[in-house]
């Protein structure tokens, strides 16, 4: 469990449109097998330490003729951002995906300053 000093808690959030492959026939829509999309997300301000990041599907548009297979996670989380990762496999066809994210962590206080 990450414990934060209550007066130094920062929360940042946003949405990311990862892809819309239906429009241009991209590989998430026309392909098969393992496929992955990554997008770098930059926080509006750097955290003092690596924050906890929660990701979720905000919009998902899948073809109904095959099983829906999806893996969504935050990777390479750092003080200034992370990578949003969406994966699918087999015959799943994904037209488009939009995600939302929430980062919670400790931020610098007004009285904090760096000597070096």
C-alpha positions as a printed Julia matrix, in Angstrom:
116×3 Matrix{Float64}:
   0.0     0.0     0.0
   1.26    3.44   -0.9
   0.8     5.96    1.93
   0.68    9.64    1.04
   0.98   12.77    3.12
  -2.52   14.21    2.85
  -1.5    17.78    2.02
   0.7    16.56   -0.85
  -1.73   14.39   -2.81
  -1.99   15.13   -6.52
  -4.6    13.72   -8.87
  -4.36   13.93  -12.65
  -6.75   12.39  -15.17
  -7.56   12.28  -18.84
  -8.78   10.34  -21.85
  -6.86    8.9   -24.79
  -8.23    7.85  -28.17
  -5.87    4.97  -28.91
  -7.09    4.22  -32.43
  -9.97    4.24  -34.88
  -8.96    1.5   -37.32
 -12.39    0.98  -38.86
 -12.09    4.27  -40.75
  -8.85    3.42  -42.59
  -8.77   -0.39  -42.42
  -6.0    -0.6   -39.81
  -4.68   -3.86  -38.42
  -6.84   -3.83  -35.27
  -9.88   -4.03  -37.58
  -8.55   -6.09  -40.5
  -5.76   -8.12  -38.88
  -5.63  -11.27  -36.78
  -3.27  -12.72  -34.22
  -1.56  -10.69  -31.51
  -1.8    -6.92  -32.0
  -0.84   -4.08  -29.7
  -1.11   -0.29  -29.55
   0.84    1.95  -27.17
   0.51    5.65  -26.56
   2.58    7.8   -24.24
   0.58    9.83  -21.71
   2.3    12.83  -20.09
   1.0    14.15  -16.76
   0.15   17.84  -16.54
   2.79   18.1   -13.8
   5.41   15.63  -12.59
   4.74   13.77   -9.35
   7.36   13.64   -6.56
   7.37    9.85   -6.77
   5.88    7.28   -9.13
   2.07    7.56   -8.82
  -0.54    4.83   -8.85
  -2.27    4.77  -12.24
  -5.71    3.3   -13.03
  -6.79    2.77  -16.64
 -10.22    1.86  -18.05
 -12.04    1.5   -21.35
 -14.14    4.62  -22.0
 -15.33    3.54  -25.47
 -14.98    0.17  -27.12
 -16.28   -0.8   -30.53
 -15.77   -4.48  -31.37
 -17.08   -6.66  -34.19
 -19.77   -8.97  -32.78
 -18.93  -11.93  -35.05
 -15.94  -13.07  -32.92
 -15.04  -13.28  -29.27
 -14.09  -10.01  -27.6
 -10.52  -10.26  -26.32
  -8.8    -7.25  -24.78
  -6.0    -6.45  -22.37
  -5.58   -2.85  -21.19
  -2.87   -1.68  -18.81
  -0.46    1.1   -17.84
   3.18    0.31  -18.57
   6.45    2.13  -17.83
   4.84    4.36  -15.2
   7.15    7.17  -14.13
   6.94   10.5   -12.32
   6.08   12.35  -15.55
   3.83    9.87  -17.38
   3.2     6.33  -18.59
   2.36    4.24  -21.65
  -1.26    3.24  -22.25
  -1.26   -0.27  -23.74
  -4.12   -2.08  -25.49
  -3.69   -5.65  -26.76
  -5.91   -8.13  -28.53
  -5.36  -11.49  -30.24
  -6.83  -14.28  -32.39
  -9.74  -13.24  -34.65
 -11.01  -10.33  -32.51
 -11.74   -7.25  -34.63
 -11.57   -3.87  -32.91
 -12.93   -0.81  -34.72
 -11.92    1.8   -32.13
 -10.91    2.25  -28.51
 -10.88    5.27  -26.2
  -9.49    4.95  -22.68
  -9.57    6.99  -19.5
  -6.9     7.18  -16.83
  -6.44    8.43  -13.29
  -3.11    8.99  -11.54
  -2.83    9.56   -7.8
   0.44   10.28   -6.06
   2.5    12.57   -3.94
   3.42   16.01   -5.3
   5.87   18.62   -4.07
   4.61   20.99   -1.42
   4.9    24.78   -1.48
   7.76   24.67    1.05
   9.77   22.0    -0.8
  12.81   23.16   -2.71
  15.83   21.54   -4.27
  19.28   22.51   -3.05
  21.13   20.89   -5.97
